[in-house]
Amino acid sequence: MGRPLHRKKELIFRHIVSGTASLLLVYLFYLSYTSWGVELALWPDWGADHPFWRAWAHAAFILLFITLILSPIAVLWPPAARFLSWRREIGIWFAILSAGHGYAILDRWAQWDLAVLFGFQYVEEIGSYVLMRPEVGIMNIMGLIVAPMIILLAATSFDKSIQLLGVSTWKWLHRTLVHVIFYIVMLRGILYLFYFFQTTPPDWIPYPPIWFLYVFLGMGLTVVVLQAAAFTKKTLQNRNHQQQKSWVQIGFVLGVSFLYILPMLLLLVAVIYFDTIALEIL
């Protein structure tokens, strides 16, 4: 009985720490857009609640980032392996913060009108809904796609799920979905943080820059660089010690690692390039 009780206390401790840190992140992000002198980048009709749902999203991404870098860091620096046991609790709180972000948008902005959630607005003159914000619809559709994946990961983040699914199947499920979520979130974040806040006709309103943009991009690039480095180390170490590593093999492994990083690198370069053009125009 001693070990299960100790295990339960350890899990409670991790959730308390993860939950406190998660909510603190939400609060700090909210302050960064309200009380710390950072200019708000607000659409005219989004109102003062915009920093609130943005704070939940930013904080959730921090937790997703942590869950993705723990494994490669443990490969590159083995002493860090003792922190791997925290991934499950951090992942659950990522799901909680993601749910908070979705609820804030649905309640405070769309006000439970699904048509508004997907970019439509009711026009009284014609008595029908009209697509006024296609960019909003695109972002929320992407969020809708990601939501079941996050729910599935959270629902299977318990020991009983591992017993029911089997260790190898459980690992495959979590490793696959977390990377799908990561890339969808990166694309959604780029659309939101950069493309949907540019000067556009007919109003030509210059929106203030969102300070988290390049932090977000840098974190995304860090994830894939660490994963590529861990892949390179494990691949070269797993070779039979009796078989000498050839320059061809080393070059091939490095080439694969570079191609793994390349999509995120191209994304970063493209955003920097177009952001520079936008700044020159302004």
C-alpha positions, 0 to 999 in steps of 0.5 A: 500500500505504501507505493501506490500512496506515494505514487498518488501523492507524487501525482497530486504534487505534480498537478499542483505545481503544473496547474499553478505554473499554468495559471500563472502563465495565463495571468502574466500573458494577460498582463503583458497585453494590458498593464505592461504598456504593450500596445494592443493589436485589436480588431475594432470589434473584438473589444477588451476581451481579446487579450484574455483569450490570447493569454490562454492560447499563449500559455497553452503553447508554452506547455506544448513546447515543454512536452515536446522538448523534454524527450530530445533534451533527455537524449542529448543530456541524459540527466534531464531524463528525470523530468520526463515523468512530468510530461503527462501532467504538463500535457493534461494542463495543456489540454485544460488551457486549450479548453480555456482558450476555446471557451473564452472565444466561444463565450466572450467573442462568438457568444455561443453563435456558431455562425459567428464562430466561423466568420459569418455575421447576420445582415438584417438588410438581406435577412441572412448570414454573410461570410464577413471574416473568412480568416476567423473561420479558417482559424476556428476550423483549425482549432476544431480539428485540433480539439478532438486530438487534444481531448484524446491525448488528455483522456488517455493520459492515465495508467489505466489507458496504458494497460488497456491500449498497451505500452507500444500502442499508447506511445505511438498514439501520443507521439503521433498526435502531439506532433500533428497538433504541434504543426497545426498550432504552428500554422494557426499561430502564424496566420493569427499572429502575422497574416491576419494583422497586416494592413489591408484594404479598405480601411488600411489600419496599421495594427501594432505588432504582437510581441509574441510572434518571434518568440513563438517562431523561435520556440517552434524552431527550437523544437525541431532542432532539438528533435533533429539533434536527438535523432542524429545522436541516437541514429549514430549511436545505435550503429553496431559498434563493430561496424565503422561509421562511414562518412556517407552514413554520417552525411546521410543522417545529417541530411535527413536531420536538415530536411526535418528542420527545413520546413520550420526554417523556411516558415521562419524565413518567410515570415521574417521576409514578409514582416520586413516588407510590411514594416517598410510599407508602414 
